[in-house]
Every structure is written in C-alpha cells, then in structure tokens.
C-alpha cells in the first residue's frame, strides 16, 4: 500500500490516506493527546474494502479485526522505541 500524508497539525495530529493499494478507500488519523508527562496516541481508521458486497462481508468478518491487531502491535512497538533509554 502506498499512502500520502494529507493533513498535518503538528504536534497534535496527522492523517495518511491510501494513494494506491488494496482498499477502495483507506484513511488513518493519528491523534496525540498530552496527559501530564505522558502522550496518548489514538488511531482512527476509516476504510472500505474492494469488491462490493463480498468486500463488505470480508471487511466485517476479517479486516476489522486484522487491522485492529496490526495497529495495536504497531503502537506497542512505537511505545517501546520511544521509551527506550539508549
């Protein structure tokens, strides 16, 4: 998948959207909220699978769960990197 950053409000949020790839539409919003000495990262996904009704069924049954897990794993990785004291 190829994406492009389409919105940037540094340091609060940015949005990337699919330019080419498997989805009919894919928009990923990254929000950053500060709470005392910590940063909370919030991901919002908005997407449509290809292939009409069949794609919507796959989206509900498989893609939603897969993407949620992918984003959670990515968030854990980024958290570990950001908190590493090297």
PDB file of N, CA, C and O in Angstrom:
ATOM      1  N   UNK A   1       0.849  -1.177   0.000  1.00  0.00           N
ATOM      2  CA  UNK A   1       0.000   0.000   0.000  1.00  0.00           C
ATOM      3  C   UNK A   1       0.892   1.237   0.000  1.00  0.00           C
ATOM      4  O   UNK A   1       1.886   1.302   0.723  1.00  0.00           O
ATOM      5  N   UNK A   2       0.530   2.192  -0.803  1.00  0.00           N
ATOM      6  CA  UNK A   2       1.217   3.477  -0.841  1.00  0.00           C
ATOM      7  C   UNK A   2       0.274   4.514  -0.261  1.00  0.00           C
ATOM      8  O   UNK A   2      -0.883   4.610  -0.669  1.00  0.00           O
ATOM      9  N   UNK A   3       0.775   5.293   0.695  1.00  0.00           N
ATOM     10  CA  UNK A   3      -0.075   6.319   1.307  1.00  0.00           C
ATOM     11  C   UNK A   3       0.627   7.667   1.262  1.00  0.00           C
ATOM     12  O   UNK A   3       1.835   7.765   1.044  1.00  0.00           O
ATOM     13  N   UNK A   4      -0.175   8.697   1.477  1.00  0.00           N
ATOM     14  CA  UNK A   4       0.321  10.069   1.469  1.00  0.00           C
ATOM     15  C   UNK A   4      -0.243  10.774   2.689  1.00  0.00           C
ATOM     16  O   UNK A   4      -1.409  10.586   3.036  1.00  0.00           O
ATOM     17  N   UNK A   5       0.577  11.584   3.339  1.00  0.00           N
ATOM     18  CA  UNK A   5       0.086  12.398   4.446  1.00  0.00           C
ATOM     19  C   UNK A   5      -0.714  13.539   3.829  1.00  0.00           C
ATOM     20  O   UNK A   5      -0.183  14.345   3.066  1.00  0.00           O
ATOM     21  N   UNK A   6      -1.999  13.594   4.172  1.00  0.00           N
ATOM     22  CA  UNK A   6      -2.902  14.563   3.560  1.00  0.00           C
ATOM     23  C   UNK A   6      -3.275  15.703   4.503  1.00  0.00           C
ATOM     24  O   UNK A   6      -3.779  16.737   4.063  1.00  0.00           O
ATOM     25  N   UNK A   7      -3.029  15.515   5.795  1.00  0.00           N
ATOM     26  CA  UNK A   7      -3.298  16.569   6.773  1.00  0.00           C
ATOM     27  C   UNK A   7      -2.210  16.512   7.832  1.00  0.00           C
ATOM     28  O   UNK A   7      -1.750  15.434   8.211  1.00  0.00           O
ATOM     29  N   UNK A   8      -1.801  17.689   8.308  1.00  0.00           N
ATOM     30  CA  UNK A   8      -0.785  17.757   9.351  1.00  0.00           C
ATOM     31  C   UNK A   8      -1.075  18.931  10.262  1.00  0.00           C
ATOM     32  O   UNK A   8      -1.150  20.077   9.818  1.00  0.00           O
ATOM     33  N   UNK A   9      -1.236  18.638  11.529  1.00  0.00           N
ATOM     34  CA  UNK A   9      -1.415  19.656  12.556  1.00  0.00           C
ATOM     35  C   UNK A   9      -0.413  19.323  13.660  1.00  0.00           C
ATOM     36  O   UNK A   9      -0.777  18.821  14.723  1.00  0.00           O
ATOM     37  N   UNK A  10       0.828  19.610  13.386  1.00  0.00           N
ATOM     38  CA  UNK A  10       1.925  19.271  14.282  1.00  0.00           C
ATOM     39  C   UNK A  10       1.836  20.078  15.557  1.00  0.00           C
ATOM     40  O   UNK A  10       1.659  21.293  15.467  1.00  0.00           O
ATOM     41  N   UNK A  11       1.940  19.518  16.693  1.00  0.00           N
ATOM     42  CA  UNK A  11       2.235  18.139  17.070  1.00  0.00           C
ATOM     43  C   UNK A  11       0.991  17.361  17.485  1.00  0.00           C
ATOM     44  O   UNK A  11       1.108  16.352  18.182  1.00  0.00           O
ATOM     45  N   UNK A  12      -0.192  17.802  17.078  1.00  0.00           N
ATOM     46  CA  UNK A  12      -1.437  17.213  17.571  1.00  0.00           C
ATOM     47  C   UNK A  12      -1.965  16.027  16.777  1.00  0.00           C
ATOM     48  O   UNK A  12      -2.512  15.084  17.349  1.00  0.00           O
ATOM     49  N   UNK A  13      -1.800  16.077  15.456  1.00  0.00           N
ATOM     50  CA  UNK A  13      -2.386  15.011  14.649  1.00  0.00           C
ATOM     51  C   UNK A  13      -1.850  15.051  13.233  1.00  0.00           C
ATOM     52  O   UNK A  13      -1.336  16.065  12.763  1.00  0.00           O
ATOM     53  N   UNK A  14      -1.989  13.904  12.562  1.00  0.00           N
ATOM     54  CA  UNK A  14      -1.785  13.861  11.113  1.00  0.00           C
ATOM     55  C   UNK A  14      -2.634  12.737  10.542  1.00  0.00           C
ATOM     56  O   UNK A  14      -3.048  11.820  11.251  1.00  0.00           O
ATOM     57  N   UNK A  15      -2.883  12.833   9.241  1.00  0.00           N
ATOM     58  CA  UNK A  15      -3.721  11.865   8.542  1.00  0.00           C
ATOM     59  C   UNK A  15      -2.944  11.352   7.337  1.00  0.00           C
ATOM     60  O   UNK A  15      -2.355  12.126   6.581  1.00  0.00           O
ATOM     61  N   UNK A  16      -2.955  10.024   7.173  1.00  0.00           N
ATOM     62  CA  UNK A  16      -2.426   9.475   5.931  1.00  0.00           C
ATOM     63  C   UNK A  16      -3.546   8.712   5.231  1.00  0.00           C
ATOM     64  O   UNK A  16      -4.391   8.082   5.866  1.00  0.00           O
ATOM     65  N   UNK A  17      -3.523   8.790   3.900  1.00  0.00           N
ATOM     66  CA  UNK A  17      -4.554   8.152   3.091  1.00  0.00           C
ATOM     67  C   UNK A  17      -3.911   7.344   1.973  1.00  0.00           C
ATOM     68  O   UNK A  17      -2.874   7.721   1.427  1.00  0.00           O
ATOM     69  N   UNK A  18      -4.547   6.229   1.646  1.00  0.00           N
ATOM     70  CA  UNK A  18      -4.056   5.368   0.575  1.00  0.00           C
ATOM     71  C   UNK A  18      -4.107   6.097  -0.757  1.00  0.00           C
ATOM     72  O   UNK A  18      -5.118   6.700  -1.119  1.00  0.00           O
ATOM     73  N   UNK A  19      -2.998   6.028  -1.475  1.00  0.00           N
ATOM     74  CA  UNK A  19      -2.930   6.532  -2.843  1.00  0.00           C
ATOM     75  C   UNK A  19      -3.088   5.359  -3.815  1.00  0.00           C
ATOM     76  O   UNK A  19      -3.802   5.452  -4.814  1.00  0.00           O
ATOM     77  N   UNK A  20      -2.402   4.250  -3.497  1.00  0.00           N
ATOM     78  CA  UNK A  20      -2.508   3.001  -4.253  1.00  0.00           C
ATOM     79  C   UNK A  20      -2.514   1.860  -3.263  1.00  0.00           C
ATOM     80  O   UNK A  20      -1.800   1.893  -2.261  1.00  0.00           O
ATOM     81  N   UNK A  21      -3.312   0.858  -3.539  1.00  0.00           N
ATOM     82  CA  UNK A  21      -3.308  -0.299  -2.658  1.00  0.00           C
ATOM     83  C   UNK A  21      -4.571  -1.116  -2.743  1.00  0.00           C
ATOM     84  O   UNK A  21      -5.378  -0.945  -3.658  1.00  0.00           O
ATOM     85  N   UNK A  22      -4.741  -2.012  -1.777  1.00  0.00           N
ATOM     86  CA  UNK A  22      -5.818  -2.994  -1.854  1.00  0.00           C
ATOM     87  C   UNK A  22      -7.203  -2.482  -1.478  1.00  0.00           C
ATOM     88  O   UNK A  22      -8.198  -3.146  -1.768  1.00  0.00           O
ATOM     89  N   UNK A  23      -7.291  -1.321  -0.841  1.00  0.00           N
ATOM     90  CA  UNK A  23      -8.586  -0.830  -0.374  1.00  0.00           C
ATOM     91  C   UNK A  23      -9.215   0.103  -1.389  1.00  0.00           C
ATOM     92  O   UNK A  23      -8.518   0.761  -2.160  1.00  0.00           O
ATOM     93  N   UNK A  24     -10.543   0.155  -1.384  1.00  0.00           N
ATOM     94  CA  UNK A  24     -11.232   1.151  -2.206  1.00  0.00           C
ATOM     95  C   UNK A  24     -10.957   2.527  -1.625  1.00  0.00           C
ATOM     96  O   UNK A  24     -10.789   3.502  -2.357  1.00  0.00           O
ATOM     97  N   UNK A  25     -10.912   2.595  -0.272  1.00  0.00           N
ATOM     98  CA  UNK A  25     -10.636   3.849   0.442  1.00  0.00           C
ATOM     99  C   UNK A  25     -10.009   3.475   1.779  1.00  0.00           C
ATOM    100  O   UNK A  25     -10.470   2.550   2.448  1.00  0.00           O
ATOM    101  N   UNK A  26      -8.946   4.201   2.174  1.00  0.00           N
ATOM    102  CA  UNK A  26      -8.289   3.941   3.456  1.00  0.00           C
ATOM    103  C   UNK A  26      -7.761   5.263   4.004  1.00  0.00           C
ATOM    104  O   UNK A  26      -6.933   5.922   3.375  1.00  0.00           O
ATOM    105  N   UNK A  27      -8.250   5.638   5.181  1.00  0.00           N
ATOM    106  CA  UNK A  27      -7.843   6.886   5.839  1.00  0.00           C
ATOM    107  C   UNK A  27      -7.455   6.552   7.274  1.00  0.00           C
ATOM    108  O   UNK A  27      -8.218   5.902   7.989  1.00  0.00           O
ATOM    109  N   UNK A  28      -6.270   6.993   7.697  1.00  0.00           N
ATOM    110  CA  UNK A  28      -5.745   6.685   9.027  1.00  0.00           C
ATOM    111  C   UNK A  28      -5.373   7.998   9.716  1.00  0.00           C
ATOM    112  O   UNK A  28      -4.448   8.696   9.303  1.00  0.00           O
ATOM    113  N   UNK A  29      -6.108   8.309  10.762  1.00  0.00           N
ATOM    114  CA  UNK A  29      -5.857   9.538  11.522  1.00  0.00           C
ATOM    115  C   UNK A  29      -5.092   9.177  12.792  1.00  0.00           C
ATOM    116  O   UNK A  29      -5.479   8.262  13.519  1.00  0.00           O
ATOM    117  N   UNK A  30      -4.001   9.903  13.055  1.00  0.00           N
ATOM    118  CA  UNK A  30      -3.165   9.708  14.232  1.00  0.00           C
ATOM    119  C   UNK A  30      -3.347  10.943  15.125  1.00  0.00           C
ATOM    120  O   UNK A  30      -3.030  12.060  14.717  1.00  0.00           O
ATOM    121  N   UNK A  31      -3.850  10.740  16.321  1.00  0.00           N
ATOM    122  CA  UNK A  31      -4.047  11.840  17.265  1.00  0.00           C
ATOM    123  C   UNK A  31      -3.100  11.667  18.438  1.00  0.00           C
ATOM    124  O   UNK A  31      -2.850  10.548  18.884  1.00  0.00           O
ATOM    125  N   UNK A  32      -2.576  12.777  18.937  1.00  0.00           N
ATOM    126  CA  UNK A  32      -1.676  12.744  20.088  1.00  0.00           C
ATOM    127  C   UNK A  32      -2.235  13.678  21.148  1.00  0.00           C
ATOM    128  O   UNK A  32      -2.429  14.869  20.904  1.00  0.00           O
ATOM    129  N   UNK A  33      -2.492  13.123  22.329  1.00  0.00           N
ATOM    130  CA  UNK A  33      -3.008  13.914  23.449  1.00  0.00           C
ATOM    131  C   UNK A  33      -2.007  13.836  24.590  1.00  0.00           C
ATOM    132  O   UNK A  33      -1.484  12.768  24.907  1.00  0.00           O
ATOM    133  N   UNK A  34      -1.752  14.982  25.198  1.00  0.00           N
ATOM    134  CA  UNK A  34      -0.799  15.040  26.302  1.00  0.00           C
ATOM    135  C   UNK A  34      -1.538  14.991  27.623  1.00  0.00           C
ATOM    136  O   UNK A  34      -2.498  15.731  27.841  1.00  0.00           O
ATOM    137  N   UNK A  35      -1.083  14.112  28.501  1.00  0.00           N
ATOM    138  CA  UNK A  35      -1.642  13.947  29.838  1.00  0.00           C
ATOM    139  C   UNK A  35      -0.479  13.979  30.818  1.00  0.00           C
ATOM    140  O   UNK A  35       0.248  12.998  30.972  1.00  0.00           O
ATOM    141  N   UNK A  36      -0.314  15.120  31.478  1.00  0.00           N
ATOM    142  CA  UNK A  36       0.802  15.334  32.403  1.00  0.00           C
ATOM    143  C   UNK A  36       2.117  15.048  31.687  1.00  0.00           C
ATOM    144  O   UNK A  36       2.477  15.779  30.764  1.00  0.00           O
ATOM    145  N   UNK A  37       2.842  14.007  32.084  1.00  0.00           N
ATOM    146  CA  UNK A  37       4.144  13.725  31.467  1.00  0.00           C
ATOM    147  C   UNK A  37       4.061  12.638  30.400  1.00  0.00           C
ATOM    148  O   UNK A  37       5.095  12.148  29.943  1.00  0.00           O
ATOM    149  N   UNK A  38       2.868  12.256  30.000  1.00  0.00           N
ATOM    150  CA  UNK A  38       2.696  11.161  29.050  1.00  0.00           C
ATOM    151  C   UNK A  38       1.957  11.613  27.800  1.00  0.00           C
ATOM    152  O   UNK A  38       1.229  12.605  27.812  1.00  0.00           O
ATOM    153  N   UNK A  39       2.156  10.873  26.736  1.00  0.00           N
ATOM    154  CA  UNK A  39       1.450  11.116  25.481  1.00  0.00           C
ATOM    155  C   UNK A  39       0.570   9.915  25.177  1.00  0.00           C
ATOM    156  O   UNK A  39       1.022   8.772  25.235  1.00  0.00           O
ATOM    157  N   UNK A  40      -0.683  10.180  24.854  1.00  0.00           N
ATOM    158  CA  UNK A  40      -1.624   9.147  24.441  1.00  0.00           C
ATOM    159  C   UNK A  40      -1.757   9.233  22.927  1.00  0.00           C
ATOM    160  O   UNK A  40      -2.095  10.286  22.387  1.00  0.00           O
ATOM    161  N   UNK A  41      -1.491   8.119  22.242  1.00  0.00           N
ATOM    162  CA  UNK A  41      -1.628   8.077  20.794  1.00  0.00           C
ATOM    163  C   UNK A  41      -2.921   7.352  20.459  1.00  0.00           C
ATOM    164  O   UNK A  41      -3.148   6.232  20.917  1.00  0.00           O
ATOM    165  N   UNK A  42      -3.764   7.986  19.663  1.00  0.00           N
ATOM    166  CA  UNK A  42      -5.058   7.424  19.274  1.00  0.00           C
ATOM    167  C   UNK A  42      -5.056   7.260  17.760  1.00  0.00           C
ATOM    168  O   UNK A  42      -4.717   8.188  17.026  1.00  0.00           O
ATOM    169  N   UNK A  43      -5.437   6.075  17.303  1.00  0.00           N
ATOM    170  CA  UNK A  43      -5.534   5.805  15.875  1.00  0.00           C
ATOM    171  C   UNK A  43      -7.000   5.666  15.503  1.00  0.00           C
ATOM    172  O   UNK A  43      -7.759   4.967  16.175  1.00  0.00           O
ATOM    173  N   UNK A  44      -7.390   6.335  14.431  1.00  0.00           N
ATOM    174  CA  UNK A  44      -8.741   6.192  13.886  1.00  0.00           C
ATOM    175  C   UNK A  44      -8.620   5.746  12.440  1.00  0.00           C
ATOM    176  O   UNK A  44      -7.966   6.400  11.627  1.00  0.00           O
ATOM    177  N   UNK A  45      -9.255   4.631  12.131  1.00  0.00           N
ATOM    178  CA  UNK A  45      -9.231   4.099  10.774  1.00  0.00           C
ATOM    179  C   UNK A  45     -10.605   4.227  10.144  1.00  0.00           C
ATOM    180  O   UNK A  45     -11.626   4.000  10.792  1.00  0.00           O
ATOM    181  N   UNK A  46     -10.614   4.588   8.890  1.00  0.00           N
ATOM    182  CA  UNK A  46     -11.835   4.641   8.110  1.00  0.00           C
ATOM    183  C   UNK A  46     -11.484   4.046   6.747  1.00  0.00           C
ATOM    184  O   UNK A  46     -10.648   4.590   6.025  1.00  0.00           O
ATOM    185  N   UNK A  47     -12.120   2.936   6.398  1.00  0.00           N
ATOM    186  CA  UNK A  47     -11.746   2.262   5.165  1.00  0.00           C
ATOM    187  C   UNK A  47     -12.936   1.539   4.553  1.00  0.00           C
ATOM    188  O   UNK A  47     -13.922   1.237   5.226  1.00  0.00           O
ATOM    189  N   UNK A  48     -12.816   1.271   3.265  1.00  0.00           N
ATOM    190  CA  UNK A  48     -13.769   0.447   2.538  1.00  0.00           C
ATOM    191  C   UNK A  48     -12.974  -0.600   1.772  1.00  0.00           C
ATOM    192  O   UNK A  48     -12.013  -0.280   1.072  1.00  0.00           O
ATOM    193  N   UNK A  49     -13.387  -1.847   1.916  1.00  0.00           N
ATOM    194  CA  UNK A  49     -12.761  -2.930   1.159  1.00  0.00           C
ATOM    195  C   UNK A  49     -13.273  -2.892  -0.276  1.00  0.00           C
ATOM    196  O   UNK A  49     -14.360  -2.378  -0.541  1.00  0.00           O
ATOM    197  N   UNK A  50     -12.489  -3.436  -1.198  1.00  0.00           N
ATOM    198  CA  UNK A  50     -12.960  -3.506  -2.588  1.00  0.00           C
ATOM    199  C   UNK A  50     -13.970  -4.642  -2.763  1.00  0.00           C
ATOM    200  O   UNK A  50     -14.241  -5.374  -1.811  1.00  0.00           O
ATOM    201  N   UNK A  51     -14.511  -4.792  -3.928  1.00  0.00           N
ATOM    202  CA  UNK A  51     -15.348  -5.906  -4.364  1.00  0.00           C
ATOM    203  C   UNK A  51     -16.768  -5.861  -3.810  1.00  0.00           C
ATOM    204  O   UNK A  51     -17.332  -6.914  -3.510  1.00  0.00           O
ATOM    205  N   UNK A  52     -17.354  -4.702  -3.667  1.00  0.00           N
ATOM    206  CA  UNK A  52     -18.771  -4.562  -3.331  1.00  0.00           C
ATOM    207  C   UNK A  52     -19.239  -5.340  -2.122  1.00  0.00           C
ATOM    208  O   UNK A  52     -18.569  -5.334  -1.089  1.00  0.00           O
ATOM    209  N   UNK A  53     -20.397  -6.025  -2.226  1.00  0.00           N
ATOM    210  CA  UNK A  53     -20.983  -6.730  -1.073  1.00  0.00           C
ATOM    211  C   UNK A  53     -20.059  -7.789  -0.475  1.00  0.00           C
ATOM    212  O   UNK A  53     -19.997  -7.939   0.745  1.00  0.00           O
ATOM    213  N   UNK A  54     -19.342  -8.521  -1.323  1.00  0.00           N
ATOM    214  CA  UNK A  54     -18.405  -9.521  -0.814  1.00  0.00           C
ATOM    215  C   UNK A  54     -17.300  -8.847  -0.002  1.00  0.00           C
ATOM    216  O   UNK A  54     -16.908  -9.348   1.052  1.00  0.00           O
ATOM    217  N   UNK A  55     -16.804  -7.724  -0.485  1.00  0.00           N
ATOM    218  CA  UNK A  55     -15.780  -6.969   0.231  1.00  0.00           C
ATOM    219  C   UNK A  55     -16.280  -6.476   1.573  1.00  0.00           C
ATOM    220  O   UNK A  55     -15.530  -6.488   2.549  1.00  0.00           O
ATOM    221  N   UNK A  56     -17.528  -6.044   1.646  1.00  0.00           N
ATOM    222  CA  UNK A  56     -18.088  -5.577   2.918  1.00  0.00           C
ATOM    223  C   UNK A  56     -18.197  -6.720   3.914  1.00  0.00           C
ATOM    224  O   UNK A  56     -17.988  -6.517   5.111  1.00  0.00           O
ATOM    225  N   UNK A  57     -18.518  -7.918   3.441  1.00  0.00           N
ATOM    226  CA  UNK A  57     -18.573  -9.084   4.321  1.00  0.00           C
ATOM    227  C   UNK A  57     -17.178  -9.417   4.853  1.00  0.00           C
ATOM    228  O   UNK A  57     -17.009  -9.646   6.050  1.00  0.00           O
ATOM    229  N   UNK A  58     -16.187  -9.443   3.975  1.00  0.00           N
ATOM    230  CA  UNK A  58     -14.801  -9.699   4.390  1.00  0.00           C
ATOM    231  C   UNK A  58     -14.339  -8.615   5.358  1.00  0.00           C
ATOM    232  O   UNK A  58     -13.657  -8.899   6.342  1.00  0.00           O
ATOM    233  N   UNK A  59     -14.716  -7.376   5.071  1.00  0.00           N
ATOM    234  CA  UNK A  59     -14.360  -6.245   5.930  1.00  0.00           C
ATOM    235  C   UNK A  59     -14.875  -6.474   7.346  1.00  0.00           C
ATOM    236  O   UNK A  59     -14.133  -6.298   8.313  1.00  0.00           O
ATOM    237  N   UNK A  60     -16.126  -6.860   7.473  1.00  0.00           N
ATOM    238  CA  UNK A  60     -16.720  -7.056   8.801  1.00  0.00           C
ATOM    239  C   UNK A  60     -16.135  -8.258   9.518  1.00  0.00           C
ATOM    240  O   UNK A  60     -15.876  -8.204  10.720  1.00  0.00           O
ATOM    241  N   UNK A  61     -15.926  -9.340   8.787  1.00  0.00           N
ATOM    242  CA  UNK A  61     -15.514 -10.593   9.409  1.00  0.00           C
ATOM    243  C   UNK A  61     -14.005 -10.636   9.677  1.00  0.00           C
ATOM    244  O   UNK A  61     -13.586 -11.093  10.740  1.00  0.00           O
ATOM    245  N   UNK A  62     -13.193 -10.174   8.739  1.00  0.00           N
ATOM    246  CA  UNK A  62     -11.746 -10.351   8.859  1.00  0.00           C
ATOM    247  C   UNK A  62     -10.937  -9.062   8.983  1.00  0.00           C
ATOM    248  O   UNK A  62     -10.121  -8.921   9.893  1.00  0.00           O
ATOM    249  N   UNK A  63     -11.163  -8.136   8.075  1.00  0.00           N
ATOM    250  CA  UNK A  63     -10.305  -6.956   8.000  1.00  0.00           C
ATOM    251  C   UNK A  63     -10.330  -6.106   9.260  1.00  0.00           C
ATOM    252  O   UNK A  63      -9.282  -5.649   9.716  1.00  0.00           O
ATOM    253  N   UNK A  64     -11.500  -5.889   9.824  1.00  0.00           N
ATOM    254  CA  UNK A  64     -11.610  -5.033  11.001  1.00  0.00           C
ATOM    255  C   UNK A  64     -10.746  -5.574  12.136  1.00  0.00           C
ATOM    256  O   UNK A  64     -10.002  -4.822  12.766  1.00  0.00           O
ATOM    257  N   UNK A  65     -10.843  -6.861  12.396  1.00  0.00           N
ATOM    258  CA  UNK A  65     -10.065  -7.498  13.469  1.00  0.00           C
ATOM    259  C   UNK A  65      -8.569  -7.465  13.135  1.00  0.00           C
ATOM    260  O   UNK A  65      -7.748  -7.158  13.999  1.00  0.00           O
ATOM    261  N   UNK A  66      -8.215  -7.781  11.888  1.00  0.00           N
ATOM    262  CA  UNK A  66      -6.813  -7.779  11.457  1.00  0.00           C
ATOM    263  C   UNK A  66      -6.194  -6.391  11.619  1.00  0.00           C
ATOM    264  O   UNK A  66      -5.099  -6.256  12.165  1.00  0.00           O
ATOM    265  N   UNK A  67      -6.894  -5.367  11.147  1.00  0.00           N
ATOM    266  CA  UNK A  67      -6.355  -4.010  11.223  1.00  0.00           C
ATOM    267  C   UNK A  67      -6.244  -3.529  12.672  1.00  0.00           C
ATOM    268  O   UNK A  67      -5.288  -2.836  13.019  1.00  0.00           O
ATOM    269  N   UNK A  68      -7.198  -3.886  13.506  1.00  0.00           N
ATOM    270  CA  UNK A  68      -7.128  -3.509  14.926  1.00  0.00           C
ATOM    271  C   UNK A  68      -5.870  -4.117  15.561  1.00  0.00           C
ATOM    272  O   UNK A  68      -5.140  -3.436  16.282  1.00  0.00           O
ATOM    273  N   UNK A  69      -5.627  -5.404  15.285  1.00  0.00           N
ATOM    274  CA  UNK A  69      -4.447  -6.075  15.840  1.00  0.00           C
ATOM    275  C   UNK A  69      -3.168  -5.442  15.299  1.00  0.00           C
ATOM    276  O   UNK A  69      -2.222  -5.223  16.055  1.00  0.00           O
ATOM    277  N   UNK A  70      -3.129  -5.149  14.007  1.00  0.00           N
ATOM    278  CA  UNK A  70      -1.959  -4.525  13.391  1.00  0.00           C
ATOM    279  C   UNK A  70      -1.651  -3.178  14.037  1.00  0.00           C
ATOM    280  O   UNK A  70      -0.497  -2.897  14.359  1.00  0.00           O
ATOM    281  N   UNK A  71      -2.670  -2.347  14.228  1.00  0.00           N
ATOM    282  CA  UNK A  71      -2.474  -1.027  14.828  1.00  0.00           C
ATOM    283  C   UNK A  71      -2.019  -1.159  16.285  1.00  0.00           C
ATOM    284  O   UNK A  71      -1.156  -0.403  16.730  1.00  0.00           O
ATOM    285  N   UNK A  72      -2.584  -2.104  17.025  1.00  0.00           N
ATOM    286  CA  UNK A  72      -2.169  -2.303  18.419  1.00  0.00           C
ATOM    287  C   UNK A  72      -0.713  -2.753  18.501  1.00  0.00           C
ATOM    288  O   UNK A  72       0.036  -2.262  19.346  1.00  0.00           O
ATOM    289  N   UNK A  73      -0.303  -3.675  17.637  1.00  0.00           N
ATOM    290  CA  UNK A  73       1.081  -4.135  17.635  1.00  0.00           C
ATOM    291  C   UNK A  73       2.031  -3.014  17.236  1.00  0.00           C
ATOM    292  O   UNK A  73       3.106  -2.870  17.817  1.00  0.00           O
ATOM    293  N   UNK A  74       1.643  -2.235  16.264  1.00  0.00           N
ATOM    294  CA  UNK A  74       2.460  -1.105  15.825  1.00  0.00           C
ATOM    295  C   UNK A  74       2.595  -0.078  16.947  1.00  0.00           C
ATOM    296  O   UNK A  74       3.674   0.473  17.167  1.00  0.00           O
ATOM    297  N   UNK A  75       1.494   0.176  17.653  1.00  0.00           N
ATOM    298  CA  UNK A  75       1.527   1.109  18.774  1.00  0.00           C
ATOM    299  C   UNK A  75       2.444   0.630  19.890  1.00  0.00           C
ATOM    300  O   UNK A  75       3.177   1.425  20.478  1.00  0.00           O
ATOM    301  N   UNK A  76       2.405  -0.654  20.181  1.00  0.00           N
ATOM    302  CA  UNK A  76       3.289  -1.219  21.211  1.00  0.00           C
ATOM    303  C   UNK A  76       4.751  -1.093  20.805  1.00  0.00           C
ATOM    304  O   UNK A  76       5.603  -0.776  21.634  1.00  0.00           O
ATOM    305  N   UNK A  77       5.040  -1.340  19.534  1.00  0.00           N
ATOM    306  CA  UNK A  77       6.400  -1.204  19.030  1.00  0.00           C
ATOM    307  C   UNK A  77       6.880   0.243  19.154  1.00  0.00           C
ATOM    308  O   UNK A  77       7.984   0.498  19.635  1.00  0.00           O
ATOM    309  N   UNK A  78       6.040   1.186  18.716  1.00  0.00           N
ATOM    310  CA  UNK A  78       6.416   2.600  18.797  1.00  0.00           C
ATOM    311  C   UNK A  78       6.607   3.050  20.238  1.00  0.00           C
ATOM    312  O   UNK A  78       7.521   3.822  20.528  1.00  0.00           O
ATOM    313  N   UNK A  79       5.763   2.580  21.136  1.00  0.00           N
ATOM    314  CA  UNK A  79       5.878   2.916  22.561  1.00  0.00           C
ATOM    315  C   UNK A  79       7.203   2.426  23.114  1.00  0.00           C
ATOM    316  O   UNK A  79       7.897   3.166  23.812  1.00  0.00           O
ATOM    317  N   UNK A  80       7.566   1.177  22.809  1.00  0.00           N
ATOM    318  CA  UNK A  80       8.820   0.613  23.293  1.00  0.00           C
ATOM    319  C   UNK A  80      10.008   1.407  22.766  1.00  0.00           C
ATOM    320  O   UNK A  80      10.945   1.686  23.514  1.00  0.00           O
ATOM    321  N   UNK A  81       9.982   1.771  21.500  1.00  0.00           N
ATOM    322  CA  UNK A  81      11.073   2.558  20.905  1.00  0.00           C
ATOM    323  C   UNK A  81      11.165   3.943  21.545  1.00  0.00           C
ATOM    324  O   UNK A  81      12.255   4.427  21.849  1.00  0.00           O
ATOM    325  N   UNK A  82      10.012   4.568  21.742  1.00  0.00           N
ATOM    326  CA  UNK A  82      10.003   5.927  22.309  1.00  0.00           C
ATOM    327  C   UNK A  82      10.485   5.950  23.760  1.00  0.00           C
ATOM    328  O   UNK A  82      11.084   6.928  24.208  1.00  0.00           O
ATOM    329  N   UNK A  83      10.218   4.869  24.485  1.00  0.00           N
ATOM    330  CA  UNK A  83      10.573   4.820  25.905  1.00  0.00           C
ATOM    331  C   UNK A  83      11.948   4.216  26.159  1.00  0.00           C
ATOM    332  O   UNK A  83      12.433   4.234  27.291  1.00  0.00           O
ATOM    333  N   UNK A  84      12.586   3.678  25.108  1.00  0.00           N
ATOM    334  CA  UNK A  84      13.911   3.050  25.272  1.00  0.00           C
ATOM    335  C   UNK A  84      14.933   4.116  25.694  1.00  0.00           C
ATOM    336  O   UNK A  84      14.977   5.221  25.155  1.00  0.00           O
ATOM    337  N   UNK A  85      15.726   3.743  26.654  1.00  0.00           N
ATOM    338  CA  UNK A  85      16.783   4.653  27.122  1.00  0.00           C
ATOM    339  C   UNK A  85      18.114   4.085  26.659  1.00  0.00           C
ATOM    340  O   UNK A  85      18.687   3.198  27.292  1.00  0.00           O
ATOM    341  N   UNK A  86      18.587   4.612  25.552  1.00  0.00           N
ATOM    342  CA  UNK A  86      19.841   4.096  24.979  1.00  0.00           C
ATOM    343  C   UNK A  86      20.965   5.039  25.257  1.00  0.00           C
ATOM    344  O   UNK A  86      22.100   4.781  24.857  1.00  0.00           O
TER     345      UNK A  86
END
